[in-house]
Amino acid sequence: KKLSLSEFSCNVKESFRIIEDVCGVKTGYFRPPFGQINLLQAVWLLAHGLVLFLWSCGVSESGKFDFINPEISEKGEKSLAKHRLIILLHDYTPLNIIKESMEI
């Protein structure tokens, strides 16, 4: 978020190059670290045909969903199936917590 546009664009291009070299595929999606991005960076991504995305919710250590959109949270877990969610999981989240949260 605090990078200059030049630094930001160089980082994005280099990251995409590494992904293509390692995985053999091109990507057109970008999730900013910690979900932080400024308007100029977002416009740059869109101008370069890239898709900016964030997440709908994460899973806390207690196994509960932490929602960005409070409307979904207020409706409760029974309404989850009605929404197309992007669930943020970190590699340090315990596997049992992930399994339990996915059973909803």
VOBAZA-894951 format. One record per atom (N, C-alpha, C, O): residue in three letters; atom name; x, y, z. Coordinates in steps of 0.05 Angstrom, whole numbers. Layout:
N
REC     r    a       c1       c2       c3
REC   ala   CA        X        Y        Z
...
! end
This chain:
104
REC     r    a       c1       c2       c3
REC   lys    N       16      -24        0
REC   lys   CA        0        0        0
REC   lys    C       17       25        0
REC   lys    O       10       45      -12
REC   lys    N       40       24       13
REC   lys   CA       57       47       16
REC   lys    C       78       49       -6
REC   lys    O       93       69       -8
REC   leu    N       80       29      -24
REC   leu   CA       99       29      -45
REC   leu    C       92       50      -66
REC   leu    O       68       56      -71
REC   ser    N      112       61      -79
REC   ser   CA      107       78     -102
REC   ser    C       95       61     -124
REC   ser    O       98       37     -123
REC   leu    N       82       73     -143
REC   leu   CA       71       58     -165
REC   leu    C       92       43     -181
REC   leu    O       88       21     -190
REC   ser    N      116       55     -183
REC   ser   CA      138       42     -197
REC   ser    C      147       17     -182
REC   ser    O      150       -4     -194
REC   glu    N      150       19     -156
REC   glu   CA      158       -4     -139
REC   glu    C      137      -26     -140
REC   glu    O      142      -49     -143
REC   phe    N      112      -17     -137
REC   phe   CA       89      -36     -138
REC   phe    C       88      -51     -164
REC   phe    O       87      -76     -164
REC   ser    N       89      -37     -187
REC   ser   CA       87      -50     -213
REC   ser    C      111      -69     -217
REC   ser    O      107      -91     -228
REC   cys    N      135      -61     -209
REC   cys   CA      158      -79     -212
REC   cys    C      154     -104     -195
REC   cys    O      160     -126     -204
REC   asn    N      144     -101     -170
REC   asn   CA      140     -125     -153
REC   asn    C      119     -143     -165
REC   asn    O      122     -168     -165
REC   val    N       97     -132     -175
REC   val   CA       76     -149     -186
REC   val    C       86     -163     -211
REC   val    O       82     -188     -214
REC   lys    N      100     -149     -229
REC   lys   CA      110     -162     -253
REC   lys    C      130     -184     -246
REC   lys    O      129     -206     -258
REC   glu    N      148     -179     -227
REC   glu   CA      167     -199     -219
REC   glu    C      154     -223     -206
REC   glu    O      161     -246     -212
REC   ser    N      134     -218     -190
REC   ser   CA      119     -240     -177
REC   ser    C      105     -258     -198
REC   ser    O      106     -282     -196
REC   phe    N       93     -245     -217
REC   phe   CA       79     -260     -238
REC   phe    C       99     -276     -255
REC   phe    O       93     -298     -264
REC   arg    N      123     -264     -260
REC   arg   CA      143     -278     -275
REC   arg    C      153     -303     -260
REC   arg    O      156     -324     -272
REC   ile    N      156     -301     -234
REC   ile   CA      165     -323     -218
REC   ile    C      143     -345     -218
REC   ile    O      150     -369     -221
REC   ile    N      118     -337     -215
REC   ile   CA       96     -357     -215
REC   ile    C       96     -372     -242
REC   ile    O       93     -396     -242
REC   glu    N      100     -357     -264
REC   glu   CA      100     -370     -290
REC   glu    C      124     -389     -293
REC   glu    O      121     -411     -304
REC   asp    N      147     -380     -284
REC   asp   CA      171     -397     -286
REC   asp    C      169     -422     -270
REC   asp    O      177     -444     -279
REC   val    N      159     -420     -245
REC   val   CA      157     -443     -227
REC   val    C      134     -461     -234
REC   val    O      137     -486     -234
REC   cys    N      111     -449     -240
REC   cys   CA       86     -465     -243
REC   cys    C       80     -471     -273
REC   cys    O       64     -489     -279
REC   gly    N       91     -455     -290
REC   gly   CA       86     -459     -319
REC   gly    C       59     -448     -328
REC   gly    O       49     -456     -349
REC   val    N       47     -431     -312
REC   val   CA       21     -418     -319
REC   val    C       23     -388     -314
REC   val    O       37     -379     -297
REC   lys    N        7     -374     -330
REC   lys   CA        4     -345     -326
REC   lys    C      -20     -341     -308
REC   lys    O      -39     -355     -309
REC   thr    N      -17     -321     -291
REC   thr   CA      -40     -314     -274
REC   thr    C      -49     -286     -280
REC   thr    O      -34     -269     -289
REC   gly    N      -74     -281     -275
REC   gly   CA      -86     -255     -280
REC   gly    C      -99     -244     -255
REC   gly    O     -114     -225     -256
REC   tyr    N      -93     -257     -232
REC   tyr   CA     -106     -250     -206
REC   tyr    C      -86     -239     -187
REC   tyr    O      -62     -247     -186
REC   phe    N      -94     -220     -171
REC   phe   CA      -77     -208     -152
REC   phe    C      -92     -203     -126
REC   phe    O     -113     -191     -125
REC   arg    N      -80     -214     -104
REC   arg   CA      -90     -209      -77
REC   arg    C      -69     -193      -62
REC   arg    O      -47     -204      -58
REC   pro    N      -75     -169      -55
REC   pro   CA      -54     -153      -41
REC   pro    C      -47     -164      -14
REC   pro    O      -65     -174        1
REC   pro    N      -22     -163       -6
REC   pro   CA      -14     -172       21
REC   pro    C      -30     -158       42
REC   pro    O      -33     -133       42
REC   phe    N      -41     -173       61
REC   phe   CA      -57     -162       83
REC   phe    C      -82     -147       73
REC   phe    O      -95     -134       88
REC   gly    N      -89     -150       47
REC   gly   CA     -112     -137       36
REC   gly    C     -109     -107       33
REC   gly    O     -128      -92       30
REC   gln    N      -84      -98       34
REC   gln   CA      -79      -69       33
REC   gln    C      -69      -61        6
REC   gln    O      -50      -71       -5
REC   ile    N      -84      -41       -6
REC   ile   CA      -77      -31      -32
REC   ile    C      -87       -3      -34
REC   ile    O     -108        4      -22
REC   asn    N      -74       14      -49
REC   asn   CA      -84       41      -52
REC   asn    C      -98       44      -79
REC   asn    O      -96       26      -96
REC   leu    N     -112       66      -83
REC   leu   CA     -128       69     -107
REC   leu    C     -112       69     -132
REC   leu    O     -120       57     -152
REC   leu    N      -89       82     -132
REC   leu   CA      -72       83     -156
REC   leu    C      -62       55     -163
REC   leu    O      -61       48     -187
REC   gln    N      -55       39     -144
REC   gln   CA      -46       11     -149
REC   gln    C      -69       -5     -160
REC   gln    O      -65      -21     -179
REC   ala    N      -93       -2     -149
REC   ala   CA     -117      -17     -159
REC   ala    C     -123       -9     -188
REC   ala    O     -129      -26     -204
REC   val    N     -121       16     -194
REC   val   CA     -126       25     -222
REC   val    C     -104       14     -240
REC   val    O     -111        6     -263
REC   trp    N      -79       13     -231
REC   trp   CA      -58        1     -248
REC   trp    C      -64      -28     -254
REC   trp    O      -61      -36     -277
REC   leu    N      -73      -43     -234
REC   leu   CA      -79      -71     -239
REC   leu    C     -101      -74     -260
REC   leu    O      -99      -90     -279
REC   leu    N     -123      -59     -256
REC   leu   CA     -145      -60     -275
REC   leu    C     -137      -51     -303
REC   leu    O     -145      -63     -323
REC   ala    N     -120      -31     -305
REC   ala   CA     -110      -21     -331
REC   ala    C      -93      -42     -345
REC   ala    O      -91      -42     -370
REC   his    N      -81      -60     -330
REC   his   CA      -65      -81     -341
REC   his    C      -80     -107     -344
REC   his    O      -68     -129     -348
REC   gly    N     -106     -106     -342
REC   gly   CA     -123     -130     -346
REC   gly    C     -122     -150     -324
REC   gly    O     -128     -174     -328
REC   leu    N     -113     -142     -300
REC   leu   CA     -111     -161     -278
REC   leu    C     -136     -159     -260
REC   leu    O     -148     -138     -258
REC   val    N     -143     -181     -247
REC   val   CA     -166     -182     -229
REC   val    C     -156     -179     -200
REC   val    O     -140     -194     -191
REC   leu    N     -166     -158     -187
REC   leu   CA     -160     -153     -159
REC   leu    C     -181     -168     -143
REC   leu    O     -205     -164     -147
REC   phe    N     -173     -184     -124
REC   phe   CA     -193     -197     -106
REC   phe    C     -184     -197      -78
REC   phe    O     -160     -197      -71
REC   leu    N     -203     -197      -60
REC   leu   CA     -199     -199      -32
REC   leu    C     -213     -224      -22
REC   leu    O     -220     -241      -38
REC   trp    N     -219     -226        3
REC   trp   CA     -232     -250       14
REC   trp    C     -257     -242       28
REC   trp    O     -260     -219       37
REC   ser    N     -276     -260       30
REC   ser   CA     -301     -255       44
REC   ser    C     -299     -259       74
REC   ser    O     -310     -245       90
REC   cys    N     -283     -280       81
REC   cys   CA     -280     -286      109
REC   cys    C     -255     -302      114
REC   cys    O     -243     -313       95
REC   gly    N     -247     -303      138
REC   gly   CA     -225     -320      146
REC   gly    C     -234     -338      168
REC   gly    O     -257     -336      178
REC   val    N     -217     -357      176
REC   val   CA     -224     -375      198
REC   val    C     -206     -369      221
REC   val    O     -182     -369      219
REC   ser    N     -219     -363      244
REC   ser   CA     -203     -357      268
REC   ser    C     -192     -382      280
REC   ser    O     -200     -404      272
REC   glu    N     -176     -379      300
REC   glu   CA     -164     -402      314
REC   glu    C     -186     -419      329
REC   glu    O     -182     -442      334
REC   ser    N     -208     -406      335
REC   ser   CA     -230     -420      348
REC   ser    C     -247     -436      328
REC   ser    O     -265     -451      336
REC   gly    N     -242     -432      302
REC   gly   CA     -257     -446      282
REC   gly    C     -281     -430      272
REC   gly    O     -297     -440      256
REC   lys    N     -285     -406      282
REC   lys   CA     -307     -389      274
REC   lys    C     -299     -373      249
REC   lys    O     -275     -366      245
REC   phe    N     -318     -367      232
REC   phe   CA     -313     -350      209
REC   phe    C     -312     -321      218
REC   phe    O     -329     -312      234
REC   asp    N     -293     -307      208
REC   asp   CA     -291     -278      213
REC   asp    C     -298     -265      186
REC   asp    O     -282     -267      167
REC   phe    N     -321     -252      185
REC   phe   CA     -330     -240      160
REC   phe    C     -322     -211      157
REC   phe    O     -321     -196      176
REC   ile    N     -316     -204      132
REC   ile   CA     -311     -176      125
REC   ile    C     -338     -162      123
REC   ile    O     -341     -139      131
REC   asn    N     -358     -176      111
REC   asn   CA     -384     -164      107
REC   asn    C     -402     -171      131
REC   asn    O     -409     -195      134
REC   pro    N     -409     -152      148
REC   pro   CA     -424     -158      172
REC   pro    C     -452     -169      165
REC   pro    O     -464     -183      182
REC   glu    N     -463     -163      142
REC   glu   CA     -490     -173      135
REC   glu    C     -490     -203      134
REC   glu    O     -509     -216      143
REC   ile    N     -470     -215      123
REC   ile   CA     -468     -244      122
REC   ile    C     -465     -256      150
REC   ile    O     -479     -275      157
REC   ser    N     -449     -244      166
REC   ser   CA     -445     -253      194
REC   ser    C     -471     -252      209
REC   ser    O     -476     -270      225
REC   glu    N     -486     -231      206
REC   glu   CA     -511     -228      221
REC   glu    C     -532     -249      213
REC   glu    O     -548     -257      230
REC   lys    N     -531     -259      189
REC   lys   CA     -550     -279      179
REC   lys    C     -543     -307      190
REC   lys    O     -560     -325      189
REC   gly    N     -519     -310      199
REC   gly   CA     -511     -335      211
REC   gly    C     -500     -355      191
REC   gly    O     -501     -351      167
REC   glu    N     -488     -376      202
REC   glu   CA     -474     -396      186
REC   glu    C     -493     -412      168
REC   glu    O     -484     -422      147
REC   lys    N     -519     -413      174
REC   lys   CA     -538     -428      157
REC   lys    C     -541     -415      130
REC   lys    O     -549     -428      111
REC   ser    N     -535     -389      128
REC   ser   CA     -538     -376      102
REC   ser    C     -513     -377       85
REC   ser    O     -512     -367       63
REC   leu    N     -492     -390       95
REC   leu   CA     -466     -391       81
REC   leu    C     -469     -404       53
REC   leu    O     -456     -395       34
REC   ala    N     -485     -424       50
REC   ala   CA     -488     -438       25
REC   ala    C     -500     -420        3
REC   ala    O     -496     -425      -20
REC   lys    N     -513     -399       11
REC   lys   CA     -526     -380       -8
REC   lys    C     -506     -360      -19
REC   lys    O     -511     -347      -39
REC   his    N     -482     -358       -7
REC   his   CA     -462     -339      -15
REC   his    C     -439     -352      -28
REC   his    O     -431     -374      -21
REC   arg    N     -427     -339      -48
REC   arg   CA     -402     -348      -60
REC   arg    C     -380     -335      -44
REC   arg    O     -374     -311      -47
REC   leu    N     -367     -350      -27
REC   leu   CA     -347     -339      -10
REC   leu    C     -319     -346      -19
REC   leu    O     -313     -367      -31
REC   ile    N     -301     -327      -13
REC   ile   CA     -272     -333      -16
REC   ile    C     -262     -334       13
REC   ile    O     -262     -314       27
REC   ile    N     -254     -358       21
REC   ile   CA     -246     -362       49
REC   ile    C     -215     -361       50
REC   ile    O     -201     -376       36
REC   leu    N     -206     -343       67
REC   leu   CA     -177     -340       70
REC   leu    C     -167     -359       91
REC   leu    O     -176     -359      114
REC   leu    N     -149     -377       83
REC   leu   CA     -137     -396      102
REC   leu    C     -107     -392      101
REC   leu    O      -95     -389       79
REC   his    N      -94     -392      123
REC   his   CA      -65     -390      124
REC   his    C      -53     -417      129
REC   his    O      -66     -435      140
REC   asp    N      -28     -420      121
REC   asp   CA      -15     -446      124
REC   asp    C      -10     -453      154
REC   asp    O       -4     -476      160
REC   tyr    N      -12     -434      172
REC   tyr   CA       -8     -439      200
REC   tyr    C      -35     -446      214
REC   tyr    O      -35     -452      238
REC   thr    N      -57     -445      200
REC   thr   CA      -83     -452      212
REC   thr    C      -84     -482      216
REC   thr    O      -79     -497      198
REC   pro    N      -89     -491      241
REC   pro   CA      -90     -520      246
REC   pro    C     -109     -535      228
REC   pro    O     -132     -525      223
REC   leu    N     -101     -558      218
REC   leu   CA     -118     -573      200
REC   leu    C     -145     -580      211
REC   leu    O     -165     -579      197
REC   asn    N     -147     -586      237
REC   asn   CA     -173     -593      249
REC   asn    C     -192     -569      248
REC   asn    O     -216     -573      245
REC   ile    N     -181     -545      251
REC   ile   CA     -198     -521      250
REC   ile    C     -209     -517      221
REC   ile    O     -232     -510      218
REC   ile    N     -192     -522      202
REC   ile   CA     -200     -520      174
REC   ile    C     -222     -540      168
REC   ile    O     -242     -533      156
REC   lys    N     -218     -565      176
REC   lys   CA     -238     -586      170
REC   lys    C     -264     -580      183
REC   lys    O     -285     -582      171
REC   glu    N     -263     -571      209
REC   glu   CA     -288     -565      223
REC   glu    C     -303     -542      210
REC   glu    O     -327     -542      208
REC   ser    N     -288     -522      201
REC   ser   CA     -301     -498      189
REC   ser    C     -313     -505      162
REC   ser    O     -333     -492      154
REC   met    N     -302     -524      148
REC   met   CA     -312     -531      122
REC   met    C     -337     -549      123
REC   met    O     -350     -555      102
REC   glu    N     -344     -559      146
REC   glu   CA     -367     -577      149
REC   glu    C     -393     -561      151
REC   glu    O     -415     -573      152
REC   ile    N     -392     -535      152
REC   ile   CA     -416     -519      155
REC   ile    C     -433     -520      130
REC   ile    O     -454     -508      129
! end
